[in-house]
Amino acid sequence: MSLNLQLTPILKYLHQIRKIEDYLVFDIYFPSSWKILKKFVIEDKFVNMGTVDEGLIGMSFVSELAEDNLNLTQNNIIGIINYNLEREQKETLLETKINELKGIFEKQSLDSLKSLKFDIKSNELNYKQNGKSKPSEMVGEIQEE
């Protein structure tokens, strides 16, 4: 696989790649509203540069030149990107659904609304039900999952 194909998923966020001895350092700029889960960070191979530009936080991911290490680093960066893009899509969807619900409340009578029920067909609605806890998140800081 070519280097270009491997970098394609992260190009939008990639600021630079540096070679330092036997390591590659990927400097990535993410929106400052993004959250970083600990599962995507190898603590001794990661530097949070903080705010690098208005609305952006810088993160440096360090990887040995071995293919498996480079793949792990790339997968971690892609994991952060995918997690945050999904989170943004969920926030947009939530806003849309809230507006739809507001419209229903404006149009229906109180008696009709009292019988309103929601049928959710997902087994993952309650994390505790499945023995999982909800991932904790903080802006621009490493978080436990």
MARSEFI-827871 format. One line per 5 residues: number of its first residue (from 1); their letters; for each residue x, y, z of C-alpha. Coordinates in steps of 0.25 Angstrom, whole numbers. Example, Ala and Ser with C-alpha at 12.3 -4.5 7.8 and 13.67 -1.06 7.14 Angstrom:
<atoms>
1) AS) 49 -18 31 | 55 -4 29
</atoms>
This chain:
<atoms>
1) MSLNL) 0 0 0 | 6 14 -4 | 8 24 7 | -2 33 0 | -13 23 2
6) QLTPI) -9 21 16 | -10 36 19 | -23 39 11 | -32 38 23 | -24 47 32
11) LKYLH) -19 58 21 | -30 68 25 | -24 68 39 | -9 66 36 | -1 78 39
16) QIRKI) 13 71 36 | 21 58 37 | 35 59 43 | 46 48 44 | 54 48 57
21) EDYLV) 64 37 57 | 56 24 56 | 43 31 58 | 32 38 50 | 24 49 57
26) FDIYF) 11 52 52 | 6 66 56 | -9 66 55 | -18 78 57 | -32 75 62
31) PSSWK) -44 85 64 | -43 89 79 | -56 84 82 | -52 70 79 | -50 59 90
36) ILKKF) -39 50 91 | -41 36 97 | -30 30 104 | -32 17 96 | -26 24 84
41) VIEDK) -14 29 91 | -1 22 94 | 3 31 106 | 19 31 104 | 17 33 89
46) FVNMG) 7 45 89 | 9 60 92 | -3 70 94 | 2 83 88 | -10 90 93
51) TVDEG) -16 102 85 | -8 104 72 | -18 113 64 | -31 119 67 | -41 107 68
56) LIGMS) -30 96 67 | -22 88 76 | -9 81 72 | -6 67 75 | 7 60 72
61) FVSEL) 7 44 70 | 21 38 70 | 23 24 64 | 35 15 61 | 37 13 47
66) AEDNL) 32 -2 47 | 20 -4 39 | 12 -10 50 | 15 2 59 | 12 12 48
71) NLTQN) -2 5 45 | -5 5 60 | -2 20 60 | -10 22 48 | -22 14 53
76) NIIGI) -22 22 66 | -22 36 58 | -34 30 50 | -41 25 62 | -40 39 68
81) INYNL) -46 45 55 | -57 35 53 | -61 36 68 | -62 51 67 | -69 52 53
86) EREQK) -79 42 58 | -81 50 71 | -83 63 62 | -94 55 54 | -101 50 66
91) ETLLE) -101 64 72 | -107 69 59 | -117 58 58 | -121 61 73 | -124 75 69
96) TKINE) -132 71 58 | -140 62 66 | -142 72 77 | -148 82 67 | -157 71 61
101) LKGIF) -162 68 76 | -164 83 78 | -173 83 66 | -181 72 71 | -183 78 84
106) EKQSL) -187 91 78 | -198 84 69 | -203 74 78 | -213 76 90 | -208 73 104
111) DSLKS) -217 61 106 | -211 55 93 | -197 58 97 | -199 51 111 | -200 38 103
116) LKFDI) -188 40 95 | -178 28 95 | -165 26 89 | -161 12 83 | -146 11 82
121) KSNEL) -141 -2 75 | -127 -2 80 | -120 -11 90 | -109 -1 92 | -118 10 98
126) NYKQN) -114 8 112 | -99 5 114 | -100 0 128 | -110 -10 123 | -99 -16 114
131) GKSKP) -89 -15 126 | -82 -4 119 | -80 10 124 | -82 22 115 | -68 28 111
136) SEMVG) -64 40 118 | -60 52 110 | -53 65 111 | -49 75 101 | -34 74 96
141) EIQEE) -30 65 107 | -28 50 108 | -40 43 114 | -43 29 119 | -53 21 112
</atoms>
